[in-house]
Amino acid sequence: MEEQILYPRKQELKIKGRVSYRESYGAWNTIRFKKELISEFPMLKEKSSLFGYELIFYRTHKEFEKAFKKMKKSKLPPPLLLWFYKIKKP
């Protein structure tokens, strides 16, 4: 099975969302994509297609910079950036 990277349509998109707790896994492991993100990648609406993901975590900025330079040379799109943060309860 060959993988094809999906490209966004706009330049910058900033979305805040929540991670949901999944009782059956006993972990905070469910991320629901908001409409704004789906509109950037409309092919994600194709129910008959299969999609996967690749997650890479660089522990230092230097490692990330090195990898980003390789991505630019390979003409890959910039990666999505994801930060986890804890929300204070009111």
N, C-alpha and C positions, 0 to 999 in steps of 0.2 A: 504494500500500500504506500503510495507516494504522498508526501505531505506538501501542502501549498500554503504559504503564509498569507494571512488576510491583511490587507492594507486598509487603514482608515481613510475617510473621505475629507475630513477637515484638518486644520492645522493643530489646534490645541483644544483639549476637552478636559475639564476638571469636574469630577463627580465625587460626592461623598455618599457612602452607603453604610450598611451594617452587615456584620457577620452574624449568622444565626446558629444557635446551639441545636445540635441534632442529638436527641435523647438516645437513639439506637447506637450511635457511635460514641456517645459520651464525650463529645468534643464540639468546639466552635468551628465547624468545617463547611458551612453552607454560605456561599456568596451569591446573591441574586443580582444580576446585572440590571441596571436601570435602563429606561427607554432611550435615553440619550446615547448610551454606549451601543445599544442594539442598532440605533439609526446610523451609527458610524460603520457598523459591520452588518449590513442588511442580509448578507448570506447566512447569518446565524438563525434566521427565521426558517430556513429550509429544513423541514421536518424529516425529509427522506435522506438527508446528508448526515455524515458522521463528522464530528469535530473533536479535536483533542487540544491539548495545551502543553507548553513546555515552560517550566518554571526554573529560573536560574537565580541563585542568591549569591551575590558577591559580598564577601565579608569586609572588604576595604574599598575605598574610593579608587585607589590605584588599580586594583583588579578590575573594577568596573570600567575605568577609563581605557585600560588595555583592551578589554573585550569590546567596548563601544567602537574603538578605532578599527577593529577587525570587522565589525558589523558594517561600518561605513564603507570600507574597502570592498566588501561583498555585496554592496548595494541593498542590504536588508533594511526594512523600515525601522525607525526607532522603536524600542520596546515599550510596552505599557509599564508604567511605574505604579507600584502598589505599596502603600504603607499601612501597617496595622497600628491602631491606637486604641486606648481604653477610654470609654466614655464614662464620665462621672455621672452617677445617678443623682437626680434632683432631690 
